[in-house]
Amino acid sequence: MPRASNNAVRKRFYQRNVSSAISDASQPRILIPANPPSPATLALLAFGFPRRMLIFAPTYDILSSQVMKRVHPVMLKLSLFLLPIILAASCLTPVKPPTLNEPVRVAYLPIIPDLPLFVAQEQGLFKKHGLDSSLTKIAGSGNQVLETLSRGDADFAYLAYSTVLEAEQQAPGSFVVLHHNVDAKEFPSLYALVVSPKSGIRTVANLKGKAVGTFPGAAMLVLTKLMLAAEGLDPGKDVRIMQLAPPAQVAALQTGQVAALLALEPIGALAVHAGAGEYIDRWPLTPRVAKTIPTGGSVVLRKTYETKADYVTRITAAIDDAIDYIRAHPETAVGLYVKYCDVSEAVAKDLPVLHFWKSTETDLKVCQDYADLLQREGDLRAPLNVRTLYPTAK
């Protein structure tokens, strides 16, 4: 069958689309090129131009006498004015849409402050924001997570805030903090003071002459000393502090190597369920050491933040959504400790759900106060302005 000529195609187009539109010359119309599709056309419609006021004609026929003679004179002038603008807009390079299912590699420790990562993964919140997430468990310490992030083997991680501050001081301008978990008396605490059931210890003051086990790291040593000093004990004379790797802590309590643990959960709950310990204080640091302590935070490298802004925005949104989910469904969220923190269901039920700050809720004064405390106690070698960690903070 022979192909219709251009003139025949154009004639049918006019009969269908143009003739009826301009049959009433008293009704003002604006000529709009139908091909190529124009963002400006959509803009005219969006800004209130009724579709009936627009004539969609092929660009090469906008100036044809057949159409021009029948368009309202005033609107003809407006059409001629808008035509080059519309054509220019049609030729603009479109904005590249975000990459869907972009990989995000998440490094985590099997500890309860990483709960938003677990929720975002299990509830499909990374996927919701166009991210193809993979979680890698780091069996060591926060420093190993930091190394994994720094060498580019992870895109995103949750770290102890003290670790972030120490790293930022060593390499200024390297990190950006997106979220936090915080300790305060009004919220469940990450820390717990657990003692041997046979020790007779009932208060912090009773620790005089005893050995206390705690988590490794300079900041944890500072916090332990401040807790003891707040109760009138001399950390250097009255108490022997032993920094122990997490897997060794419950055994140290069981064997009497230490009489108490200043534990980070889930270590405290594991000791209690093993019959090796009992809780005597579920808020050992707040408010003894500080009213509010930002204990952890989600972190990306600054170079990632600066070169892949939309990517980081989507990561941030996924974790914000996870925090909303935790607040609305704490009982369900707790169940993820079983999978990601290597604990039983019975232990998971006794673990706290921490309080998390969303990306818009960060209290810079609280963060600065904590950094100042660590600097006064020697963990940070010099004052540090934490605002550098929050480029979007006001």
C-alpha positions in Angstrom: 0.0 0.0 0.0 1.6 3.3 -1.1 2.6 5.7 1.7 0.5 8.8 2.2 2.2 12.0 1.1 3.2 14.6 3.6 0.5 16.9 2.2 -2.2 14.2 2.8 -1.0 13.6 6.3 -1.0 17.3 7.1 -4.5 17.7 5.6 -5.9 14.9 7.9 -4.1 16.5 10.9 -5.8 19.8 10.2 -9.2 18.2 9.8 -8.8 16.4 13.1 -7.0 18.9 15.3 -6.7 22.4 13.9 -9.9 23.1 11.9 -12.3 22.4 14.8 -10.1 24.3 17.2 -10.1 27.5 15.1 -13.6 27.2 13.6 -14.7 30.0 15.9 -12.2 32.9 15.2 -13.8 35.0 17.9 -12.5 32.6 20.5 -8.8 33.5 21.4 -6.3 30.7 20.8 -2.6 30.2 21.2 -0.6 28.2 18.7 1.5 25.4 20.2 3.9 23.2 18.3 2.8 19.6 18.6 6.1 18.1 17.6 8.6 18.0 19.2 6.8 17.7 22.6 7.6 20.9 24.6 8.1 21.3 28.4 6.8 24.8 27.8 3.6 23.4 26.5 3.1 21.6 29.7 4.0 24.8 31.6 1.3 26.7 29.8 -1.3 24.1 30.8 0.1 24.0 34.3 -0.2 27.7 34.7 -3.9 27.8 33.9 -4.2 27.9 30.1 -7.2 25.8 29.2 -6.5 23.2 26.6 -9.3 24.5 24.5 -7.2 27.8 24.1 -4.3 25.9 22.5 -3.9 24.8 18.9 -1.5 21.9 18.6 -0.1 22.1 15.1 3.1 20.8 13.5 5.9 23.3 14.0 6.6 23.6 10.3 2.9 24.6 9.7 2.5 27.2 12.5 3.2 30.0 10.0 1.0 28.5 7.2 -1.6 30.9 5.9 -4.4 28.4 6.3 -4.0 28.6 10.1 -2.8 32.2 10.4 -5.8 33.7 8.8 -8.2 32.1 11.2 -6.5 32.9 14.5 -7.6 35.8 16.7 -5.3 38.7 16.0 -4.3 39.4 19.6 -3.6 35.8 20.3 -1.7 35.5 17.0 0.8 38.1 18.3 1.1 36.2 21.5 1.7 33.0 19.6 4.5 34.5 17.5 6.1 35.8 20.7 5.9 32.5 22.5 6.9 30.3 19.6 10.7 30.8 19.7 10.6 30.4 23.5 8.7 27.1 23.3 11.0 25.8 20.6 14.1 26.7 22.6 12.6 24.9 25.6 11.9 21.9 23.5 15.6 21.7 22.6 17.0 21.9 26.1 18.9 18.8 27.3 16.5 17.1 29.7 17.7 16.7 33.4 19.0 13.2 33.9 16.7 11.3 36.3 18.1 9.7 39.4 19.6 6.2 38.9 17.2 3.6 40.1 18.5 0.7 42.2 21.8 2.4 42.7 24.0 0.2 44.9 24.6 1.3 48.5 27.0 -0.8 50.6 26.3 -0.5 54.3 28.8 -1.6 57.0 27.4 -2.4 60.4 28.2 -3.8 63.8 25.8 -6.3 65.5 24.8 -3.7 68.1 21.5 -2.0 68.9 22.4 1.5 67.8 22.4 0.2 64.2 18.7 -0.6 64.3 17.7 2.0 61.7 19.9 0.2 59.2 18.2 -3.1 60.0 14.8 -1.6 59.6 15.6 0.2 56.4 16.8 -3.1 54.9 14.0 -5.3 56.1 11.2 -2.9 55.4 12.4 -2.1 51.9 13.1 1.6 52.7 16.4 1.7 50.8 14.6 0.2 47.8 11.7 2.7 48.2 14.3 5.5 47.6 15.9 3.9 44.6 18.8 2.1 46.4 19.9 -1.4 46.0 21.3 -2.0 49.5 23.7 -4.7 50.8 24.6 -4.9 54.5 28.0 -6.3 55.6 28.6 -7.2 59.3 31.9 -6.1 60.7 32.9 -8.5 63.5 35.4 -6.2 65.1 35.2 -2.6 66.5 34.0 0.7 65.3 37.5 1.5 64.1 37.3 -1.4 61.7 33.9 0.0 60.4 35.6 3.4 60.0 38.5 1.8 58.0 36.0 0.0 55.8 34.2 3.3 55.1 37.5 5.3 54.6 39.0 3.0 52.1 35.9 2.9 50.0 34.6 -0.6 50.8 31.4 0.8 52.2 29.3 3.8 51.2 27.5 4.4 54.5 27.9 3.2 58.1 26.8 3.7 61.7 29.6 4.7 64.1 30.1 5.7 67.7 30.0 9.4 67.8 33.3 9.6 69.7 34.9 7.6 66.9 33.6 10.1 64.3 34.9 13.0 66.4 38.3 11.4 66.8 38.5 10.6 63.1 37.4 14.1 62.1 40.1 15.7 64.2 42.7 13.5 62.5 41.4 14.1 59.0 39.4 17.4 59.1 36.6 17.7 56.6 36.4 14.0 55.8 33.0 13.0 57.2 29.4 14.1 57.3 26.9 12.9 60.0 23.3 12.4 58.9 21.5 10.9 62.0 22.1 10.2 65.7 21.0 8.0 68.5 21.1 9.7 71.9 21.2 8.8 75.6 19.2 10.7 78.1 17.3 9.8 81.3 13.9 10.1 79.5 14.9 7.6 76.9 16.1 3.9 77.1 19.8 3.8 77.4 22.5 2.0 75.4 24.5 1.6 78.6 23.9 -0.6 81.6 25.7 -1.4 84.8 25.6 -5.1 85.4 27.1 -6.9 88.4 27.8 -10.4 89.5 24.7 -11.6 91.5 27.1 -12.7 94.3 29.0 -9.5 94.5 26.7 -7.7 96.9 27.1 -4.5 94.8 24.0 -2.4 94.6 25.3 1.1 93.8 28.2 2.7 91.9 29.7 3.7 95.2 29.9 -0.1 96.1 32.4 -0.5 93.3 35.3 0.7 95.5 38.1 -1.8 95.5 36.5 -3.8 92.6 37.4 -4.4 89.0 35.0 -3.0 86.4 35.0 -4.2 82.8 34.1 -2.0 80.0 34.2 -1.5 76.2 37.6 -0.7 74.5 38.4 2.8 73.4 39.6 6.1 74.8 36.1 7.7 74.9 34.7 4.7 76.8 37.5 5.0 79.3 36.7 8.7 79.8 33.0 7.9 80.4 33.7 5.2 82.9 36.0 7.4 84.9 33.5 10.3 84.9 30.8 7.9 86.1 33.0 6.7 89.0 34.1 10.3 89.9 30.5 11.4 90.0 29.9 9.0 92.9 33.0 10.2 94.8 35.4 7.4 93.6 38.9 8.0 92.4 39.2 6.0 89.1 42.9 5.7 89.5 42.9 4.4 93.0 39.6 3.1 94.1 38.6 1.0 91.1 40.5 -1.1 88.5 39.1 -0.5 85.0 39.6 -3.3 82.5 38.8 -2.7 78.9 37.6 -5.9 77.3 36.6 -7.0 73.9 32.8 -7.6 73.8 33.0 -11.4 73.3 35.1 -11.6 76.5 33.0 -9.5 78.8 30.3 -12.0 79.9 32.9 -14.6 80.5 34.9 -12.2 82.6 31.9 -11.5 84.8 31.1 -15.3 85.1 34.7 -16.1 86.2 35.0 -13.3 88.6 37.7 -11.5 86.6 35.6 -8.4 87.0 32.8 -7.7 89.6 30.8 -5.4 87.3 30.4 -4.4 83.6 29.7 -1.0 82.3 28.2 -2.7 79.3 26.9 -1.6 76.0 23.7 -3.5 75.1 23.2 -6.3 74.1 26.2 -7.3 76.4 24.2 -6.5 79.6 21.2 -8.5 78.5 23.3 -11.4 77.4 25.0 -11.5 80.9 21.7 -11.4 82.7 20.1 -14.2 80.5 23.3 -16.3 81.0 22.9 -16.0 84.8 26.2 -14.2 85.0 24.9 -10.8 86.0 22.0 -8.6 87.1 21.2 -5.0 86.3 21.7 -2.4 89.1 21.5 0.7 86.9 20.0 1.0 83.4 21.1 4.7 83.1 24.7 4.7 84.5 25.9 7.7 82.5 22.9 10.0 82.2 22.7 12.4 84.0 25.9 11.5 86.0 28.2 12.4 83.1 26.0 14.5 80.9 22.3 15.2 80.6 22.2 14.0 77.0 24.9 12.0 75.2 24.9 11.6 71.4 26.2 8.1 71.4 26.2 7.2 67.7 25.6 8.5 64.2 25.2 7.5 60.6 28.1 8.7 58.5 29.1 9.2 54.9 32.4 10.5 53.5 32.3 14.1 52.7 33.5 13.4 49.1 30.5 11.2 48.6 28.2 14.0 50.0 29.7 16.6 47.7 29.9 14.5 44.5 26.7 12.5 44.9 24.3 14.8 46.6 21.1 13.1 45.4 22.5 9.7 46.4 23.1 10.9 49.9 19.7 12.6 50.0 18.1 9.2 49.3 20.2 7.4 51.9 19.1 10.1 54.4 15.5 9.7 53.5 15.6 5.9 53.9 17.0 6.2 57.4 14.5 9.0 58.3 11.8 6.7 57.2 13.3 3.9 59.3 13.3 6.1 62.4 9.7 6.9 61.8 9.0 3.2 61.6 10.8 2.5 64.8 8.8 5.1 66.6 5.5 3.7 65.3 6.4 0.0 65.7 9.0 -0.5 68.4 7.9 -4.0 69.2 8.3 -5.1 65.6 11.7 -3.3 65.3 13.0 -5.1 68.3 12.6 -8.4 66.6 15.3 -7.5 64.1 17.9 -7.8 66.9 17.6 -11.5 66.6 18.7 -11.5 63.0 21.3 -8.8 63.1 22.7 -8.7 66.7 23.0 -12.5 67.1 20.8 -12.7 70.2 17.8 -15.0 71.0 14.2 -13.8 71.0 14.2 -13.9 74.8 17.2 -11.6 74.9 15.8 -9.3 72.2 12.6 -8.7 74.1 14.7 -7.3 77.0 16.7 -5.0 74.9 15.9 -1.3 74.7 14.8 0.6 71.6 17.0 3.7 71.6 16.0 7.2 70.8 17.1 8.3 67.3 17.3 11.8 65.9 16.2 12.2 62.3 18.3 14.2 60.0 16.3 17.4 60.8 16.4 16.9 64.5 20.1 17.1 65.4 20.8 19.4 68.4 24.2 20.9 67.6 24.6 22.3 71.1 24.3 18.8 72.6 26.9 17.5 70.1 29.2 20.4 70.7 28.9 19.9 74.5 29.9 16.3 74.1 32.9 17.1 71.9 34.0 19.7 74.5 33.7 17.2 77.3 35.9 14.7 75.4 38.4 17.4 74.7 38.6 18.5 78.4 39.2 14.9 79.4 41.9 14.3 76.9 40.2 12.1 74.3 40.4 14.9 71.7 43.7 16.7 71.6 42.2 20.1 70.7 38.8 21.8 70.6 36.7 20.7 67.7 33.9 22.6 66.1 31.3 19.9 65.3 29.4 22.2 62.9 31.9 21.0 60.2 30.2 17.6 60.4 26.8 19.0 59.5 27.0 21.0 56.3 23.3 21.6 56.0 22.7 22.5 59.7 21.4 26.0 60.4 
